[in-house]
Structure formats: structure tokens, C-alpha cells
């Protein structure tokens, strides 16, 4: 059977979408190639037609995750009032919806401990992805000068990532909501 020329690209995208969600939901070690392929409706045999290794799949899927969250946050910012983009980002990031859906949320909040323990071959491309992510969000941060925006980005995102990671540990919805609301209020009144 002959496939359309774009078929391989479409299948590759399908695998990446599934891997991106599974890695965020299950962690780096938890997302097995077999479950990723099965979740994409494919067999294991097709894996090596698209990727040389699990590390390649992992780095590409994390790239997809960073792009996805940056797209979502910039869309939220575009809908905000002038000068309020960073506040809209804080509200969206620290929302119960973002916290409750690890599989579609920020890969840093979902995977920071895993990524900290990852091999150098994973860390190098992830660092590049983090730089791209930051470069898309940085212009939306509070501050007049580039250095002010850089400082705000570091403080705001470090705080938000930590708050979401801690909230996800808590067993009750009320406890999670309290952590998110307190962090959101703190950030919105600090800049």
C-alpha cells in the first residue's frame, strides 16, 4: 500500500502529540515507547521509522510541550488589556485547570525533578527549549528594561512552577486551590 507523501509527517506529529502528553502525565521513566506507540494507534515496529532512540522522542516531545504551553500563554496574553499580559499569564498558569491537567500543562511544573536528573544529552536540548520558551514570554513580563523583564520572568515563573508542583501533591481540591490562589495573589501584588 502506498501512502501520501505527507503521511509520514502526520504519523510523526501524532506520535509526538501522544508522547508529549504521556511524558508530562507519567514522567520521563514512566512513558514507555510501547504505550506511546499504542496510544498513537501504532505498533512498536514503526517507532524506528520516526526516531533513532527514546531520547530523540523525549527531546522532540518536550519541544512540543514547551511550544504548546508557550502558545497557550501567549494567546491568553493577547486577549488581555494593554500592560496586563503578565497578569493574564499568572492567572492562567495558576488556575485549577492548569494544575489539574498535568498532561497538557507546563513541562517544567510536571517534570522539573525528572529533568534535573536527566542525562547531559537530554539537558542540552531541553535548555534550548527553555530559552525559546522564555524568549516568547519575556516581552510580556512587567518592567521597562530588558533586565527588569528578565528578573520578573525568573521570579514569576520559578514561583508559579513551584506552586503548581506543590499543589499537585496535595490530596484535596480545596488545598490545591488555596495554594494556587495565595501564590496568584502574591505575584499579582508584587510587581
Residue pairs with C-beta under 8 A, 6 or more apart in sequence:
8 49
8 50
11 40
11 42
11 46
11 50
12 50
14 40
14 41
14 42
15 36
15 37
15 40
15 42
15 47
15 50
15 51
15 57
16 57
16 60
16 61
16 64
17 40
17 64
18 36
18 39
18 40
19 31
19 36
19 40
19 57
19 58
19 60
19 61
19 64
20 61
20 62
20 64
20 65
20 68
21 103
21 104
22 30
22 31
22 35
22 36
22 39
22 103
23 31
23 58
23 61
23 62
23 65
23 107
23 111
24 65
24 102
24 103
24 104
24 105
24 107
24 110
24 111
25 31
25 102
25 103
25 110
27 110
27 111
27 114
28 58
28 111
28 114
28 115
28 118
28 122
29 114
33 44
33 47
33 54
33 57
34 44
36 57
37 43
37 44
37 46
37 47
47 57
50 57
51 57
51 60
55 119
55 121
55 122
58 122
59 122
59 125
59 126
59 129
62 107
62 111
62 125
62 126
62 129
63 125
63 129
65 106
65 107
66 107
66 129
66 130
66 132
66 133
67 132
68 104
69 105
69 106
69 107
69 133
70 132
70 133
70 136
70 137
72 92
73 89
73 92
73 93
73 137
73 140
74 136
74 137
74 140
76 88
76 89
76 91
76 92
77 85
77 86
77 88
77 89
77 140
78 85
79 88
80 87
80 88
85 140
86 140
86 141
86 142
86 152
86 156
86 191
87 188
89 137
89 140
89 156
90 156
90 160
90 184
90 187
90 188
91 184
91 188
92 98
93 106
93 160
93 164
94 160
94 163
94 164
94 180
94 181
94 183
94 184
94 187
95 180
96 173
96 176
96 177
96 180
98 105
98 106
98 164
99 105
99 164
99 167
99 168
99 176
99 180
100 176
102 109
102 110
102 168
105 164
106 161
106 164
107 115
108 115
108 130
108 157
108 161
109 160
109 161
109 164
109 165
109 168
112 161
112 165
115 122
115 123
115 126
118 126
134 153
134 157
137 153
137 157
138 146
138 149
138 150
138 153
139 149
141 149
141 150
141 152
141 153
141 156
142 148
142 149
142 152
142 191
143 149
143 151
143 152
143 191
152 191
155 190
156 187
156 191
159 183
159 186
159 187
160 183
160 187
163 179
163 180
163 183
164 180
166 179
167 175
167 176
167 179
167 180
168 176
170 176
170 179
